[in-house]
Amino acid sequence: MAPFDFGQKVDPALFDRLIEKDYEVNASDYVQKGWEMFREHIGEFIGFTLVIFVASAVSSKMGVFGSLLFSALAAPLYAGYSVAAFRLVSGQPLQFSDFFKGFNYFLPLFLAGLASGILVAVGMALLLLPGIYLAVGYILTTFLIIDHRMEFWQAMETSRKIVTKNWFAFFVLAIVLFLVNLLGVLALGVGLLVTAPVTACAAAIAYKEIVGLHSAEW
């Protein structure tokens, strides 16, 4: 997929089973598997996390332009964790350059981040609960874009429909991932070198366990 492709429409019937029937969400299992994945490739994950930290620090010194630039780059950068996790769970080798393949999906990831950010913000401003509902509902969006080369709006809506079927379980998963990262922040921020990739991998593993992987290459 080229970075500035909008993505493609995907047959919604592929997700009817998940939307119509129930499924399990096991937060502790995903975090445990995310930790094991991180531990086995600790150098690559910490190295990439440092790249993100440096990019964030440099952009913060550039004022408003830097903030806008990092906002545009954030989604494909963080998607690098997902690409790496997908490769590892499917038995493919991992190279450090694979972390930057999130940029292959730049436009749909950027548009999804922009659109979901606006909708969540509006929901928070109105009655709070709609914002929380959407923030959790869009949790699978990035993975659908990467795995199905899906265009951003269909990815957002597909994620919302799947998550809504078992929304509270996903809410618990989101809280668990947040608390793990909070521990990283409390460890003088250095802990994020561990918790950021662990939670990112845990979320990708959750997608793989619940939705299943469609593509064979990322």
LUMVEXMAR-408022 format. One line per field, with one value per residue: residue number from 1; residue in three letters; x, y, z of N, C-alpha, C in turn. Coordinates in pm, 1 decimal, m for minus. Atoms other than C-alpha are relative to their C-alpha. Layout:
nugu = NUM;...
kolti = ALA;...
n.x = X;...
n.y = Y;...
n.z = Z;...
ca.x = X;...
ca.y = Y;...
ca.z = Z;...
c.x = X;...
c.y = Y;...
c.z = Z;...
! end
This chain:
nugu = 1;2;3;4;5;6;7;8;9;10;11;12;13;14;15;16;17;18;19;20;21;22;23;24;25;26;27;28;29;30;31;32;33;34;35;36;37;38;39;40;41;42;43;44;45;46;47;48;49;50;51;52;53;54;55;56;57;58;59;60;61;62;63;64;65;66;67;68;69;70;71;72;73;74;75;76;77;78;79;80;81;82;83;84;85;86;87;88;89;90;91;92;93;94;95;96;97;98;99;100;101;102;103;104;105;106;107;108;109;110;111;112;113;114;115;116;117;118;119;120;121;122;123;124;125;126;127;128;129;130;131;132;133;134;135;136;137;138;139;140;141;142;143;144;145;146;147;148;149;150;151;152;153;154;155;156;157;158;159;160;161;162;163;164;165;166;167;168;169;170;171;172;173;174;175;176;177;178;179;180;181;182;183;184;185;186;187;188;189;190;191;192;193;194;195;196;197;198;199;200;201;202;203;204;205;206;207;208;209;210;211;212;213;214;215;216;217;218
kolti = MET;ALA;PRO;PHE;ASP;PHE;GLY;GLN;LYS;VAL;ASP;PRO;ALA;LEU;PHE;ASP;ARG;LEU;ILE;GLU;LYS;ASP;TYR;GLU;VAL;ASN;ALA;SER;ASP;TYR;VAL;GLN;LYS;GLY;TRP;GLU;MET;PHE;ARG;GLU;HIS;ILE;GLY;GLU;PHE;ILE;GLY;PHE;THR;LEU;VAL;ILE;PHE;VAL;ALA;SER;ALA;VAL;SER;SER;LYS;MET;GLY;VAL;PHE;GLY;SER;LEU;LEU;PHE;SER;ALA;LEU;ALA;ALA;PRO;LEU;TYR;ALA;GLY;TYR;SER;VAL;ALA;ALA;PHE;ARG;LEU;VAL;SER;GLY;GLN;PRO;LEU;GLN;PHE;SER;ASP;PHE;PHE;LYS;GLY;PHE;ASN;TYR;PHE;LEU;PRO;LEU;PHE;LEU;ALA;GLY;LEU;ALA;SER;GLY;ILE;LEU;VAL;ALA;VAL;GLY;MET;ALA;LEU;LEU;LEU;LEU;PRO;GLY;ILE;TYR;LEU;ALA;VAL;GLY;TYR;ILE;LEU;THR;THR;PHE;LEU;ILE;ILE;ASP;HIS;ARG;MET;GLU;PHE;TRP;GLN;ALA;MET;GLU;THR;SER;ARG;LYS;ILE;VAL;THR;LYS;ASN;TRP;PHE;ALA;PHE;PHE;VAL;LEU;ALA;ILE;VAL;LEU;PHE;LEU;VAL;ASN;LEU;LEU;GLY;VAL;LEU;ALA;LEU;GLY;VAL;GLY;LEU;LEU;VAL;THR;ALA;PRO;VAL;THR;ALA;CYS;ALA;ALA;ALA;ILE;ALA;TYR;LYS;GLU;ILE;VAL;GLY;LEU;HIS;SER;ALA;GLU;TRP
n.x = 84.3;m76.5;30.2;108.5;123.2;106.6;44.4;102.8;122.6;m9.3;131.1;37.1;41.0;m112.5;4.9;136.2;m1.5;m41.0;99.3;125.5;m18.3;m85.6;m138.4;m63.0;m112.0;m79.8;m100.8;m122.6;m68.4;m62.3;m115.3;m104.2;m57.9;m71.3;m126.4;m86.7;m45.0;m98.1;m120.0;m74.8;m55.0;m11.9;m84.6;72.1;111.5;m51.2;m60.4;104.8;63.8;m90.5;19.1;123.4;m27.0;m85.6;82.0;90.1;m78.7;m46.3;114.9;45.8;m86.7;26.0;121.4;125.8;m29.7;m47.3;114.3;80.8;m76.3;1.5;137.0;17.5;m86.2;22.6;76.7;m82.1;m108.8;50.6;44.1;m115.8;12.1;99.0;m63.5;m96.3;73.4;64.5;m102.9;m47.3;102.3;21.0;m120.8;m91.9;m115.6;14.4;m115.0;29.0;67.4;142.3;71.8;34.4;95.2;126.2;9.6;64.5;143.9;m1.0;120.4;115.7;m28.0;8.9;140.0;70.5;m38.6;61.1;145.0;36.4;m34.7;104.6;126.3;m13.9;m3.4;137.1;75.2;m41.9;47.6;145.3;50.4;m108.6;18.9;m17.6;m142.0;m61.2;49.3;m69.9;m143.0;m15.9;53.6;m92.7;m127.0;m48.6;m8.3;m134.0;m26.7;79.5;m64.1;m123.2;24.8;88.9;m20.9;134.4;7.4;6.0;133.0;49.9;m75.0;54.6;134.5;m11.2;m50.8;105.9;104.1;m53.7;m22.5;128.4;57.0;m54.0;m66.6;m52.9;m123.2;m103.9;m25.3;m90.1;m130.4;m57.5;m40.7;m119.1;m113.0;m29.2;m64.7;m135.8;m80.1;m12.2;m113.4;m119.2;m17.3;m39.5;m140.9;m78.4;15.1;m86.5;77.7;73.7;m79.1;49.7;145.7;57.7;4.5;75.0;143.8;29.1;2.7;117.6;116.2;m7.4;31.8;144.9;61.5;m24.7;77.1;144.2;42.0;m78.8;m79.0;46.5;m111.8;m118.0;m116.2;19.7
n.y = m118.8;m123.5;m85.5;m96.2;65.7;m17.7;128.8;63.1;48.6;142.3;62.5;m1.4;133.1;62.1;m31.2;23.7;96.2;m70.1;m101.1;64.0;94.2;m47.0;46.0;m26.7;m93.2;41.0;m105.6;46.1;89.9;m80.8;m70.0;101.2;33.0;m119.1;m2.5;105.5;m45.3;m106.2;57.3;76.0;m93.4;m118.6;m100.3;m65.4;m78.8;m116.6;m87.7;m72.6;m90.9;m114.5;m80.6;m76.9;m98.8;m104.4;m75.6;m82.1;m103.9;m96.0;m76.5;m90.5;m118.0;m73.5;m78.9;47.5;82.1;129.3;74.1;46.3;100.9;125.6;50.6;67.8;118.7;87.1;121.3;101.2;42.5;96.5;118.2;87.7;107.6;95.4;75.1;91.6;103.5;87.2;84.7;98.2;100.2;84.3;79.4;m62.7;m64.0;m142.3;m86.4;m131.9;m81.3;32.8;m92.7;m121.1;32.7;m68.4;m110.4;50.9;m23.1;m134.0;m81.7;46.1;m10.2;m141.9;m41.4;66.1;m67.8;m133.0;11.5;56.7;m99.4;m102.8;56.8;28.1;m129.6;m51.8;83.0;m36.5;m134.9;0.3;67.9;84.2;143.0;31.2;m4.7;121.7;109.2;m1.7;23.0;145.5;61.7;m10.5;59.4;96.0;m67.9;10.2;138.4;28.2;m68.6;71.3;139.5;11.2;m114.6;m56.7;m145.6;m40.0;m7.5;136.2;57.7;m55.2;52.5;144.5;12.1;m38.3;102.3;120.7;m28.2;m23.4;129.1;35.9;m126.5;m11.9;79.7;m81.3;m111.0;54.8;15.0;m134.0;m44.0;78.0;m52.3;m132.6;13.4;50.4;m113.9;m92.0;50.1;m41.6;m142.7;m16.9;43.2;m111.7;m5.0;99.8;122.6;2.1;75.7;137.0;11.0;m42.5;111.4;114.4;m23.6;m3.6;139.7;62.5;m41.7;69.6;140.5;4.3;m0.7;128.6;104.8;m23.9;m18.8;87.7;m70.8;23.0;m8.9;81.4;m87.3;m136.9
n.z = 0.0;7.1;m115.4;19.2;40.9;m98.8;m50.2;81.5;m62.3;m29.3;m15.0;m142.1;m43.5;m68.5;m142.9;m49.9;m111.3;m121.2;m33.3;m36.9;m110.1;m107.4;m0.8;m128.9;m6.4;m116.2;m10.7;m65.7;92.9;104.5;m58.4;m21.6;130.2;45.1;m74.7;53.9;131.3;m24.9;m62.7;99.4;99.6;m83.8;63.5;108.8;m51.8;m71.9;99.4;71.8;m95.5;m11.7;120.6;m20.9;m104.9;56.6;94.8;m79.9;m66.7;100.6;49.4;m105.1;1.7;124.1;m15.2;57.4;118.4;m46.8;m54.4;113.1;71.0;m75.0;4.0;128.1;4.9;m115.7;32.5;67.7;m87.3;m96.3;74.7;15.1;m98.8;50.4;109.4;m61.4;m72.7;97.8;59.8;m98.4;m31.0;118.6;21.0;94.5;m64.8;m26.4;18.9;m56.9;102.0;2.1;m87.1;73.7;105.6;m25.4;95.6;122.1;m16.7;m57.6;18.3;m77.6;m143.0;m34.7;6.7;m110.0;m123.2;1.2;m12.0;m130.2;m101.3;0.2;m49.1;m143.3;m68.2;m0.4;m93.7;m135.9;m29.7;m12.9;m118.8;m48.8;28.0;142.6;30.7;m53.1;84.6;128.6;m22.5;m11.0;121.4;112.2;m42.2;99.8;129.5;57.5;40.6;119.7;112.5;33.5;35.7;116.0;90.2;0.7;m4.5;m140.6;m61.0;m18.4;m111.4;m124.1;m22.9;m25.0;m136.3;m94.2;m1.6;m65.4;m142.6;m65.8;m39.1;m131.4;m28.0;m135.8;m7.8;62.8;m91.8;m101.5;65.5;14.3;m134.4;m36.3;77.6;m53.6;m130.0;23.3;45.1;m112.5;m77.4;72.5;m25.1;m139.9;m11.1;54.1;144.5;63.0;9.5;126.1;97.4;m9.3;1.6;128.0;95.0;m53.7;17.0;143.4;44.1;m60.1;78.5;128.8;m26.8;m22.4;133.5;64.2;m68.2;11.5;140.4;87.0;99.4;137.6;92.4;m32.5;6.9;m46.7
ca.x = 0.0;135.2;154.5;m99.7;m354.1;m689.2;m730.4;m999.4;m1355.9;m1374.2;m1669.5;m1848.4;m1966.7;m1616.8;m1705.6;m2071.0;m1985.7;m1811.2;m2081.1;m2369.5;m2219.4;m2030.2;m1658.7;m1422.7;m1175.4;m896.5;m697.3;m449.9;m368.5;m299.1;m69.8;117.8;167.2;264.9;531.0;666.2;682.2;865.2;1108.2;1205.6;1278.9;1371.3;1644.6;1427.8;1130.4;1331.0;1526.7;1207.6;1050.9;1358.2;1309.4;953.0;1071.0;1340.0;1097.7;854.7;1127.2;1264.3;919.5;836.5;1127.0;980.4;671.6;335.0;483.6;660.8;341.7;150.9;429.7;444.8;65.3;79.7;358.2;228.0;m27.2;206.4;487.9;281.2;141.7;496.3;436.4;133.1;326.2;600.8;351.3;160.7;481.7;587.9;253.4;240.7;589.2;764.9;1112.2;1137.9;1382.4;1417.5;1303.7;967.5;877.2;859.0;616.7;332.1;413.5;290.2;m57.8;9.1;m301.1;m573.8;m400.4;m369.3;m733.0;m855.3;m657.6;m789.7;m1152.4;m1164.3;m987.7;m1247.2;m1543.4;m1411.5;m1341.1;m1693.4;m1837.0;m1636.2;m1743.1;m2112.0;m2187.8;m1853.8;m2003.4;m2033.3;m1666.6;m1565.8;m1783.1;m1616.7;m1263.7;m1304.2;m1506.0;m1228.8;m960.3;m934.9;m918.8;m542.4;m529.1;m809.0;m631.5;m305.0;m450.7;m715.0;m573.0;m912.1;m1012.1;m1031.2;m1405.8;m1497.4;m1219.6;m1357.1;m1714.0;m1615.0;m1413.2;m1701.3;m1951.4;m1725.3;m1635.2;m1994.2;m2090.4;m1868.5;m1794.0;m1744.7;m1482.9;m1290.8;m1329.5;m1164.8;m885.1;m832.1;m817.5;m565.4;m340.9;m370.3;m273.0;27.4;148.5;77.0;320.3;572.9;518.7;552.6;885.7;1030.2;903.8;1181.6;935.2;755.3;1044.2;896.8;526.7;465.5;573.8;424.1;79.6;100.2;180.9;m95.7;m350.3;m229.3;m250.0;m605.1;m695.6;m536.6;m715.7;m1057.3;m1073.7;m800.5;m534.3;m646.7;m326.3;m7.3;223.2;261.8
ca.y = 0.0;342.9;603.0;836.0;577.1;631.3;259.1;29.7;m68.0;m411.9;m651.3;m586.1;m948.5;m1041.7;m894.6;m999.5;m1289.5;m1062.7;m797.9;m1042.3;m1287.4;m1251.6;m1297.4;m1290.6;m1017.0;m1132.5;m824.5;m998.2;m1260.5;m993.9;m800.3;m1118.8;m1206.7;m847.4;m866.7;m1194.9;m1047.9;m740.7;m949.2;m1163.6;m854.8;m604.5;m430.3;m358.3;m236.5;m10.7;125.0;217.3;367.4;587.8;702.6;810.5;985.1;1174.0;1273.7;1401.7;1593.5;1754.5;1856.1;2010.1;2251.6;2370.3;2541.9;2515.0;2382.6;2104.0;2008.0;1988.3;1789.5;1533.2;1507.7;1411.5;1158.6;1010.5;767.7;598.9;598.2;422.6;191.1;57.5;m138.1;m301.2;m397.5;m550.6;m738.5;m871.8;m999.9;m1172.7;m1340.7;m1469.9;m1620.0;m1371.9;m1234.2;m884.4;m623.9;m277.3;m122.5;m299.3;m53.1;222.4;39.8;219.4;499.4;273.0;351.0;717.8;881.1;652.8;645.2;1024.3;1074.3;819.8;988.5;1330.8;1223.0;1009.9;1281.9;1539.9;1310.2;1200.2;1562.2;1668.1;1373.8;1467.3;1831.5;1745.6;1485.2;1307.9;959.4;974.6;1068.8;776.8;543.1;651.7;653.2;286.9;208.9;317.6;106.8;m140.6;121.2;121.7;m257.4;m275.5;m20.7;m213.2;m562.0;m495.9;m185.0;m40.5;320.9;526.6;578.1;214.9;115.4;348.2;228.0;m139.3;m101.2;74.1;m194.4;m482.3;m318.3;m216.8;m585.0;m622.1;m258.7;m288.4;m564.6;m339.1;m53.4;m272.0;m354.9;16.8;89.9;m190.8;m61.0;292.0;179.7;m13.6;299.0;508.5;286.5;365.9;737.9;705.8;529.7;870.9;826.6;576.9;296.6;399.0;245.4;m82.9;m14.4;168.7;m123.5;m383.7;m222.1;m158.8;m525.1;m628.9;m427.5;m581.0;m927.9;m851.7;m768.4;m1089.0;m1302.3;m1140.8;m1043.0;m1262.2;m1162.0;m1125.7;m1028.0;m1231.5;m934.9;m598.1
ca.z = 0.0;m95.1;185.7;25.9;m83.9;83.7;144.5;16.3;90.4;248.9;240.1;573.7;578.6;698.1;1036.9;1069.3;1300.3;1549.7;1533.2;1570.9;1820.8;2146.5;2203.4;2499.6;2592.6;2824.1;2923.3;3154.5;2891.7;2627.3;2860.7;2952.3;2585.9;2510.3;2782.7;2644.6;2293.2;2423.6;2631.2;2333.4;2118.5;2387.4;2188.2;1885.7;2090.7;2320.1;2024.1;1838.6;2150.3;2187.3;1827.8;1915.2;2232.5;2042.1;1766.7;2029.7;2215.1;1898.9;1774.8;2112.9;2062.7;1732.4;1871.8;1701.0;1376.7;1566.3;1748.0;1421.2;1259.8;1538.2;1541.8;1174.2;1231.0;1556.7;1410.0;1157.6;1414.1;1679.5;1411.8;1383.9;1702.8;1540.8;1227.8;1441.9;1659.5;1358.9;1203.6;1524.1;1599.6;1241.0;1268.0;1038.7;1114.4;1257.7;1133.8;1279.9;951.9;993.6;1268.8;1010.0;781.5;953.3;709.1;428.3;565.6;636.0;485.9;626.6;966.4;969.5;863.9;1119.0;1394.3;1293.7;1258.3;1572.4;1771.4;1666.9;1734.7;2074.0;2170.4;2070.2;2265.0;2572.0;2547.3;2518.4;2782.0;2848.8;2810.6;2428.6;2414.8;2634.7;2428.0;2103.6;2247.2;2338.3;2027.1;1792.7;1963.4;1671.0;1394.3;1341.6;1323.3;1065.7;847.0;863.1;834.4;567.3;396.7;490.4;429.6;746.5;793.3;735.0;976.2;1243.0;1199.5;1181.4;1500.4;1674.9;1574.7;1683.9;2014.1;2091.6;2106.4;2414.0;2495.6;2870.2;2829.3;2590.8;2838.6;3102.9;2856.5;2787.1;3162.4;3216.8;2936.2;3073.7;3424.1;3293.9;3114.8;3422.7;3610.0;3339.0;3388.6;3766.1;3714.8;3622.6;3267.4;3195.2;3256.4;2938.5;2746.1;2863.5;2914.1;2584.5;2364.0;2599.5;2591.9;2217.7;2159.4;2399.5;2199.0;1871.4;2023.3;2139.0;1777.4;1653.0;1914.3;1868.1;1500.4;1352.2;1102.4;742.6;564.0;548.6;497.5;665.2
c.x = 88.0;m43.3;m121.5;m122.3;m104.7;m39.7;m113.7;m123.3;11.4;m140.9;m37.3;m42.3;112.4;m8.5;m137.1;m1.5;33.7;m104.8;m128.2;13.2;95.7;140.9;59.7;115.2;75.5;118.7;131.2;81.4;72.3;123.6;115.2;69.7;77.0;135.3;98.2;55.4;107.3;131.3;86.4;65.0;22.3;81.3;m73.1;m110.4;47.4;63.3;m104.2;m71.5;86.3;m12.1;m124.3;22.6;82.4;m78.9;m95.1;75.0;45.0;m115.6;m50.2;82.9;m29.3;m131.3;m122.3;24.6;44.6;m112.0;m86.5;70.5;m4.4;m139.8;m25.8;76.7;m34.6;m69.9;83.0;119.1;m47.4;m51.4;115.0;0.1;m93.9;57.9;96.4;m71.4;m66.3;101.7;42.8;m104.8;m28.2;126.3;97.5;116.8;m23.6;132.5;m36.5;m73.9;m150.1;m81.7;m46.4;m98.0;m138.9;m19.8;m53.8;m149.9;m24.7;m134.5;m121.3;22.0;m12.9;m145.7;m81.0;32.1;m65.8;m150.3;m42.2;30.7;m106.0;m128.7;5.0;m1.7;m139.0;m85.0;32.5;m58.3;m150.8;m44.7;101.0;m15.7;10.0;146.5;72.4;m40.5;77.3;148.7;29.9;m42.2;96.7;132.9;59.6;28.3;135.8;27.2;m77.1;60.8;123.7;m29.6;m81.7;23.1;m129.8;4.1;m45.8;m139.8;m59.5;72.8;m53.6;m135.8;1.8;50.1;m110.1;m106.8;47.0;11.1;m131.9;m63.2;46.7;77.2;64.5;129.5;115.4;35.1;96.3;140.5;69.4;49.9;126.8;122.6;40.5;75.5;142.9;90.5;15.8;114.8;131.1;30.8;51.0;144.4;88.2;m6.6;81.5;m75.4;m80.1;77.6;m42.4;m150.9;m62.5;m0.9;m79.2;m149.6;m39.4;m8.6;m123.4;m125.9;m2.9;m34.2;m149.5;m73.4;14.3;m87.2;m149.8;m45.5;68.5;73.8;m44.3;116.1;112.1;125.8;m35.6;127.3
c.y = 124.1;93.8;90.2;m60.1;19.5;m131.3;m52.9;m35.2;m151.7;m54.1;m6.0;m136.8;m73.1;15.9;m26.0;m92.2;70.4;100.2;m63.6;m91.0;57.5;m56.0;38.3;99.2;m30.1;93.9;m50.4;m90.7;79.8;72.8;m97.5;m35.7;119.4;12.2;m102.7;40.3;107.3;m58.3;m73.7;90.1;135.8;110.2;77.5;91.7;123.9;98.9;82.7;99.0;123.4;92.2;88.7;109.1;116.5;87.1;93.3;116.2;107.3;86.9;99.0;127.9;90.7;78.2;m64.1;m89.4;m139.7;m85.6;m55.8;m111.3;m133.7;m60.8;m77.1;m131.2;m102.7;m130.7;m103.3;m46.3;m107.8;m126.4;m96.2;m114.7;m109.8;m85.3;m102.8;m115.2;m98.0;m94.7;m110.2;m107.2;m90.4;m77.4;57.7;64.6;149.6;71.4;139.2;89.2;m27.4;96.4;124.9;m26.9;55.2;115.5;m44.6;27.2;143.1;70.9;m53.2;6.3;145.2;45.3;m62.4;68.2;136.2;m9.0;m52.1;99.5;108.1;m53.3;m29.2;130.9;61.3;m78.2;32.2;135.8;2.8;m63.6;m96.0;m146.5;m33.8;m1.0;m124.3;m119.8;m7.3;m28.1;m148.6;m67.2;0.2;m71.0;m95.5;64.5;m17.6;m139.8;m37.1;66.0;m76.3;m139.1;m15.1;108.0;79.2;153.1;43.0;m3.2;m139.3;m67.6;49.3;m60.3;m150.3;m24.6;29.6;m108.7;m127.5;22.2;16.1;m129.6;m41.1;121.0;3.7;m79.5;75.8;120.7;m44.1;m16.4;136.0;52.8;m71.8;53.0;138.8;m9.3;m52.1;115.0;105.3;m42.3;40.9;146.9;23.4;m44.5;101.2;8.4;m105.1;m131.2;m11.0;m71.1;m146.2;m4.9;41.7;m113.3;m119.9;19.0;6.4;m141.6;m71.7;34.7;m70.4;m147.6;m16.1;m2.1;m136.2;m110.0;15.0;3.4;m100.1;81.8;m40.4;m6.2;m93.4;85.3;139.9;78.7
c.z = 0.0;112.5;m16.8;m67.9;109.2;66.4;m84.9;82.6;14.5;20.2;148.3;52.9;73.9;151.1;61.8;121.2;131.1;45.5;51.9;121.8;103.3;m14.9;134.2;m16.2;128.3;16.1;57.9;m91.3;m108.7;53.2;22.9;m131.4;m56.9;68.6;m56.0;m136.7;15.0;51.6;m101.6;m105.9;66.7;m67.3;m106.6;53.8;75.4;m97.4;m72.8;91.2;22.2;m121.2;16.1;103.6;m54.8;m97.0;74.1;64.5;m97.4;m48.0;104.9;5.9;m119.8;4.6;m63.1;m120.8;41.3;54.8;m111.1;m75.5;72.8;2.6;m128.6;m4.9;107.0;m36.9;m74.9;83.4;97.5;m68.0;m23.9;99.6;m50.7;m111.7;56.7;69.3;m95.4;m64.2;97.1;28.6;m118.8;m37.7;m100.0;74.6;16.0;m22.1;49.6;m99.4;m5.6;85.7;m74.3;m113.6;27.6;m95.9;m134.8;0.7;49.0;m10.7;76.1;150.9;46.9;2.8;112.8;132.5;11.9;26.2;136.9;111.9;11.0;60.0;149.2;79.1;8.9;99.9;144.6;39.7;24.6;131.8;61.8;m41.8;m149.1;m41.1;46.5;m85.1;m131.3;16.2;10.6;m130.5;m116.8;25.3;m103.5;m135.9;m67.5;m53.7;m125.5;m123.4;m45.0;m55.3;m127.7;m105.2;m13.6;1.8;140.0;59.6;21.2;116.1;133.6;32.4;26.8;141.2;100.8;10.7;69.9;150.4;74.6;48.0;139.1;53.9;137.6;15.6;m64.7;86.4;110.3;m57.4;m12.9;133.7;42.8;m72.5;48.8;132.0;m13.1;m44.1;109.4;90.8;m65.9;21.5;141.4;23.5;m71.6;m152.6;m73.2;m19.3;m127.3;m109.9;m2.6;m21.2;m132.5;m102.5;50.6;m22.2;m146.7;m56.1;54.8;m78.8;m135.0;15.8;25.0;m134.4;m65.8;60.5;m25.1;m145.4;m92.3;m103.6;m141.0;m98.0;43.6;0.6;44.0;m23.1
! end
